[in-house]
Amino acid sequence: MRNFTEVSIKWMRLLTLTISSSVLVWLSSNWGNLVMAFPPAEDTPEEILRTEIIIDARSPIDGSLLTAAEYVQLQDQLQTSPPRKLDPNIRQNIFLIRIRSVLLKLFPFLNL
């Protein structure tokens, strides 16, 4: 009989520990949810940001300040500039690497 009471006491302690730790984990996981529900007070609302007209811009090249007209002109220049030429040897190597990768997918036992 004594053995049964010791076992039941151990199970009760285990059950108490399990329930208390579960409640503690649940409370600690929900602790910050109330605080994180709202944006910071100094944050500008998105509705105001949508209606804002941007008159200053930064250069994508060096980050300097530009007016709206200068920014549009710079964007046009960047779009109309010719693409850089790639060295033919590099182009050939890339082509061969792509062919090798396709062949390895088709024949994985080749070890190219």
Backbone bond lengths (Angstrom), bond angles and torsions (degrees), N, CA, C in turn:
res aa  C-N    CA-C-N  psi(-1)  N-CA   C-N-CA  omega(-1)  CA-C   N-CA-C  phi
1 M - - - 1.443 - - 1.530 111.14 -
2 R 1.306 115.15 -38.77 1.451 119.76 -179.45 1.534 110.66 -63.74
3 N 1.281 118.08 -38.21 1.453 123.33 179.27 1.528 110.62 -62.13
4 F 1.315 116.83 -38.62 1.472 121.40 179.40 1.526 110.90 -65.88
5 T 1.302 118.34 -40.11 1.462 121.01 -179.69 1.529 111.17 -69.21
6 E 1.320 116.79 -36.75 1.470 119.24 177.20 1.519 111.25 -64.94
7 V 1.317 116.28 -41.18 1.460 120.45 178.84 1.521 110.24 -66.41
8 S 1.321 116.82 -42.21 1.466 119.37 -179.65 1.526 110.88 -66.53
9 I 1.319 118.18 -35.10 1.469 121.34 177.28 1.522 109.91 -66.20
10 K 1.325 116.31 -41.58 1.466 119.26 177.95 1.520 111.17 -62.79
11 W 1.335 116.09 -42.16 1.473 119.16 178.98 1.527 111.38 -65.82
12 M 1.312 117.81 -37.74 1.467 121.17 178.02 1.534 110.73 -65.35
13 R 1.323 116.05 -40.75 1.464 119.28 177.61 1.527 110.56 -64.54
14 L 1.337 116.11 -42.64 1.461 120.29 177.96 1.521 111.07 -62.65
15 L 1.314 116.98 -43.55 1.455 121.30 178.74 1.526 111.27 -63.84
16 T 1.311 117.42 -42.28 1.465 121.88 177.72 1.522 110.89 -63.57
17 L 1.311 117.33 -44.11 1.455 121.62 178.68 1.524 110.97 -63.53
18 T 1.324 117.35 -41.98 1.461 121.53 -179.90 1.524 111.30 -64.41
19 I 1.308 116.79 -46.71 1.469 120.58 -179.30 1.520 110.83 -65.66
20 S 1.322 117.61 -44.12 1.468 119.67 -178.45 1.526 111.32 -66.57
21 S 1.337 117.33 -39.95 1.467 118.24 178.59 1.527 110.99 -69.47
22 S 1.336 118.59 -34.82 1.471 120.73 177.04 1.516 110.81 -64.35
23 V 1.320 116.25 -43.69 1.466 119.70 178.31 1.520 110.54 -64.28
24 L 1.307 117.28 -41.06 1.463 121.16 178.91 1.524 111.50 -62.81
25 V 1.328 117.11 -44.12 1.467 120.88 178.28 1.524 110.08 -64.28
26 W 1.321 118.04 -41.46 1.459 121.52 179.91 1.525 110.92 -63.98
27 L 1.316 116.93 -43.67 1.462 119.94 179.64 1.527 111.59 -66.74
28 S 1.319 117.10 -40.57 1.459 118.95 -179.08 1.523 111.66 -70.99
29 S 1.331 118.42 -29.39 1.465 119.43 178.21 1.510 111.37 -73.81
30 N 1.316 118.77 -27.84 1.463 121.82 179.82 1.520 112.38 -95.28
31 W 1.307 118.18 0.44 1.459 122.21 -175.66 1.529 111.55 -61.60
32 G 1.342 119.07 -47.26 1.454 121.89 -175.07 1.510 114.50 -85.45
33 N 1.326 119.13 -7.63 1.464 120.61 -176.74 1.517 112.47 -64.54
34 L 1.306 117.73 -35.89 1.455 119.89 179.89 1.523 111.00 -68.48
35 V 1.307 116.79 -35.13 1.454 121.25 -178.25 1.526 110.78 -76.76
36 M 1.328 117.62 -37.04 1.450 121.12 -175.05 1.525 113.26 -84.65
37 A 1.330 118.92 3.76 1.456 121.43 -176.52 1.529 111.75 -72.53
38 F 1.303 118.71 -27.62 1.456 121.70 -176.53 1.526 110.35 -115.80
39 P 1.368 116.62 148.25 1.469 118.46 176.51 1.525 109.76 -71.87
40 P 1.316 116.71 164.27 1.471 119.14 178.72 1.529 111.30 -61.19
41 A 1.301 116.00 152.86 1.460 121.10 -176.16 1.525 112.05 -64.85
42 E 1.337 118.19 -32.43 1.468 120.74 -178.51 1.523 113.09 -80.99
43 D 1.323 118.38 -4.67 1.458 122.98 -179.68 1.529 110.06 -74.87
44 T 1.343 116.97 130.15 1.463 121.50 179.46 1.524 109.10 -75.23
45 P 1.331 118.00 131.93 1.467 120.12 -179.67 1.528 112.05 -61.81
46 E 1.321 115.74 148.75 1.460 121.20 -176.92 1.524 111.62 -64.88
47 E 1.312 118.10 -32.14 1.460 121.14 179.53 1.527 111.51 -62.31
48 I 1.318 116.16 -36.48 1.467 120.06 178.43 1.525 110.08 -73.85
49 L 1.318 117.09 -38.94 1.461 120.20 -179.89 1.526 111.80 -65.14
50 R 1.331 117.60 -32.85 1.465 120.06 179.56 1.524 112.36 -66.77
51 T 1.324 117.30 -33.33 1.460 120.60 -177.06 1.527 112.56 -87.42
52 E 1.321 116.99 -6.41 1.454 121.25 -177.90 1.535 110.59 -73.06
53 I 1.314 116.13 133.86 1.454 121.54 177.46 1.517 108.28 -93.93
54 I 1.316 115.93 124.18 1.464 120.35 -177.76 1.523 108.43 -88.20
55 I 1.318 116.42 118.91 1.466 120.02 -179.96 1.526 111.66 -109.35
56 D 1.307 117.98 -13.72 1.455 121.86 177.01 1.527 109.01 -115.66
57 A 1.305 115.20 147.02 1.462 120.12 178.42 1.516 108.89 -140.63
58 R 1.307 115.99 166.69 1.461 121.71 177.00 1.515 109.27 -114.45
59 S 1.290 114.85 144.09 1.460 121.16 179.52 1.519 109.82 -69.87
60 P 1.351 118.07 132.85 1.459 119.24 177.03 1.530 112.10 -71.92
61 I 1.320 117.06 -12.66 1.464 120.78 -178.19 1.524 111.49 -83.91
62 D 1.344 116.26 -55.08 1.468 118.95 -175.85 1.530 113.84 -124.23
63 G 1.325 118.92 -2.72 1.454 121.88 177.30 1.509 115.15 81.85
64 S 1.333 118.04 10.16 1.464 119.96 179.77 1.521 110.28 -75.76
65 L 1.342 115.42 155.92 1.456 120.29 -179.40 1.527 110.45 -73.01
66 L 1.324 116.26 137.82 1.466 122.94 179.01 1.509 109.14 -131.96
67 T 1.315 116.13 154.06 1.455 119.59 170.77 1.524 107.89 -78.99
68 A 1.332 116.25 171.36 1.464 120.04 -178.66 1.526 110.95 -62.96
69 A 1.336 117.39 -40.14 1.466 120.69 -179.77 1.525 111.01 -66.05
70 E 1.335 116.86 -43.06 1.461 119.94 178.56 1.532 111.21 -64.05
71 Y 1.321 115.79 -36.97 1.464 119.81 179.39 1.524 111.37 -64.91
72 V 1.334 117.01 -43.69 1.467 120.82 178.67 1.527 109.79 -63.81
73 Q 1.320 116.83 -41.81 1.464 120.70 179.51 1.532 110.81 -63.85
74 L 1.319 117.36 -41.29 1.460 120.95 178.52 1.528 111.20 -65.97
75 Q 1.326 117.09 -39.08 1.463 120.23 177.85 1.529 110.81 -63.44
76 D 1.335 116.51 -40.66 1.471 119.63 177.46 1.525 110.99 -63.31
77 Q 1.319 116.80 -41.90 1.467 120.18 179.03 1.525 111.28 -63.87
78 L 1.332 116.84 -39.95 1.464 119.74 -179.47 1.528 111.85 -68.84
79 Q 1.335 116.96 -32.72 1.458 119.37 -179.24 1.521 111.98 -78.19
80 T 1.328 118.34 -29.82 1.458 120.69 -177.86 1.521 113.27 -90.41
81 S 1.325 117.88 -6.85 1.464 118.80 179.83 1.530 108.81 -68.30
82 P 1.332 117.09 142.09 1.464 119.32 -177.74 1.532 110.73 -69.38
83 P 1.316 117.25 147.99 1.469 118.62 177.87 1.525 111.06 -68.12
84 R 1.298 115.53 152.13 1.457 120.09 -178.55 1.528 109.58 -70.54
85 K 1.307 114.92 142.50 1.461 120.94 178.58 1.527 108.63 -82.67
86 L 1.319 115.01 135.90 1.448 120.51 178.32 1.523 108.99 -96.71
87 D 1.304 115.50 139.40 1.453 121.11 179.41 1.543 109.53 -57.76
88 P 1.346 118.40 133.89 1.476 120.35 -178.06 1.523 113.38 -58.37
89 N 1.336 118.03 -34.00 1.467 120.16 177.93 1.525 111.34 -65.26
90 I 1.317 116.40 -41.40 1.464 120.31 178.18 1.521 110.07 -66.18
91 R 1.335 116.76 -42.06 1.460 121.26 178.38 1.537 110.41 -59.99
92 Q 1.335 117.02 -41.59 1.466 121.62 179.10 1.535 110.91 -65.44
93 N 1.338 116.82 -41.13 1.459 120.49 178.70 1.530 111.54 -63.70
94 I 1.316 116.98 -41.80 1.465 120.71 178.10 1.522 109.96 -62.71
95 F 1.317 117.52 -42.85 1.462 121.66 178.19 1.532 110.65 -60.00
96 L 1.334 116.91 -44.22 1.461 120.38 -179.43 1.532 111.97 -67.23
97 I 1.322 116.89 -37.07 1.466 120.55 177.77 1.521 110.22 -65.07
98 R 1.325 117.22 -39.63 1.471 120.06 178.22 1.528 110.87 -65.79
99 I 1.323 117.03 -41.30 1.468 119.86 177.68 1.529 110.06 -63.50
100 R 1.340 116.42 -41.16 1.464 120.62 179.52 1.520 111.13 -62.27
101 S 1.336 117.14 -41.98 1.463 119.28 -179.10 1.529 111.19 -66.01
102 V 1.344 117.31 -37.24 1.466 120.06 177.37 1.527 110.16 -66.42
103 L 1.333 116.91 -42.82 1.465 120.06 179.44 1.536 111.37 -64.03
104 L 1.323 117.10 -37.65 1.462 119.81 178.76 1.529 111.84 -68.17
105 K 1.319 116.84 -30.70 1.462 119.21 175.83 1.516 110.87 -71.19
106 L 1.324 116.41 -37.15 1.470 119.56 179.53 1.525 112.15 -77.42
107 F 1.328 116.49 -39.87 1.459 121.65 -178.22 1.532 109.51 -127.13
108 P 1.324 117.98 81.25 1.462 119.59 -174.82 1.521 114.55 -68.84
109 F 1.305 118.29 -12.30 1.445 121.41 -177.66 1.532 112.78 -87.80
110 L 1.345 118.64 -0.16 1.464 121.22 -174.00 1.526 114.13 -75.84
111 N 1.304 119.44 -33.28 1.478 122.74 -177.53 1.528 111.71 55.50
112 L 1.314 116.76 57.86 1.453 120.90 -179.25 1.508 111.29 -76.07
